[in-house]
Amino acid sequence: MSTFSTHHETELTSQGWTVVPNLVQSDLIDTLNNALVPSLARRDAIRLSNGVMQDCGGTAHHVLADDPCYVQLLSCFEKVDPLFKQFFEGSYILNSYGGFINEFDAKTYAHHVHRDIRFHSNAKRFMLNTLVMLDDFTVENGATYILSGSHHQSDKPDDEAFFQQAARITGQRGSLLLFDSRIWHAAGTNRTNLPRRALTLTFTCPFFKQQLDYPRLFGYANARECSAYLRQVIGFNARVPSSLEEFYVPVEQRFYQRGQD
């Protein structure tokens, strides 16, 4: 059943963000919270080994294949598929899938004023950010700052003006925050003794390169087990063939399917 309603599209267009409440069931949220801790530990071990731990505490990138619950969550996004298709005016795919554990007084790159697409365009919307609240988001535990309407602002606002004017996005766990990736935003500082956890997924037009090769990570052989929605969103319909044998195949078997524009 779709949770899409017209006011979400109106808010996404006018203010640049909207919150869809109660997208994810409580039991799945519990499972995701349990999975996020080992996912973060695995990435911290790699970053420590490679000497790239600076300014990234609590962030876990590309968790899709870590645990079945992450795929289960991605399936939940089919409920807002009409809204996503309106935003992109067509098909879309997963660009990144990460998690964030915001601990007491932590400071990372996510706490700086930023946007998640490096260029500004008014001609087309290329990227959509989503944030799944795994805990209640409150002002005290670091609710996200978003400067409403700034998706039409190409230049970065100065920090003082941003933090004075930005909205704080609060909501119950299981809610979904959607925002235009052109918008200026920042993670809030957690002033409580409990972690504030979230999953952060971005989606793009299918012709954008994914931050990681999700079809290969997930496994080509596993595509047959996926729903049509998951095959599309994971990126199985927007792959690049790597050989002439993969290129010269019947239309229905092509790596890059029709409608991926």
Stockholm file with secondary structure:
# STOCKHOLM 1.0

chainA/1-261         MSTFSTHHETELTSQGWTVVPNLVQSDLIDTLNNALVPSLARRDAIRLSNGVMQDCGGTAHHVLADDPCYVQLLSCFEKVDPLFKQFFEGSYILNSYGGFINEFDAKTYAHHVHRDIRFHSNAKRFMLNTLVMLDDFTVENGATYILSGSHHQSDKPDDEAFFQQAARITGQRGSLLLFDSRIWHAAGTNRTNLPRRALTLTFTCPFFKQQLDYPRLFGYANARECSAYLRQVIGFNARVPSSLEEFYVPVEQRFYQRGQD
#=GR chainA/1-261 SS CCCCCHHHHHHHHHTSEEEETTCSCHHHHHHHHHHHHHHHHHHHHHHHHHTCCTTCTTEECCCTTTCHHHHHHHHHGGGGHHHHHHHHTSCCEEEEEEEEEECBTCCCGGGSSBCSSSSCCSSCCCEEEEEEESSCBCTTTTCEEECTTGGGCCSCCCHHHHHHHCEEECBCTTCEEEEETTSCEECCCBCSSSCEEEEEEEEECTTSCCSSCHHHHHCGGGGGGSCHHHHHHHTTTBCCCCSHHHHSSCGGGCSBCTTCC
#=GC SS_cons         CCCCCHHHHHHHHHTSEEEETTCSCHHHHHHHHHHHHHHHHHHHHHHHHHTCCTTCTTEECCCTTTCHHHHHHHHHGGGGHHHHHHHHTSCCEEEEEEEEEECBTCCCGGGSSBCSSSSCCSSCCCEEEEEEESSCBCTTTTCEEECTTGGGCCSCCCHHHHHHHCEEECBCTTCEEEEETTSCEECCCBCSSSCEEEEEEEEECTTSCCSSCHHHHHCGGGGGGSCHHHHHHHTTTBCCCCSHHHHSSCGGGCSBCTTCC
//
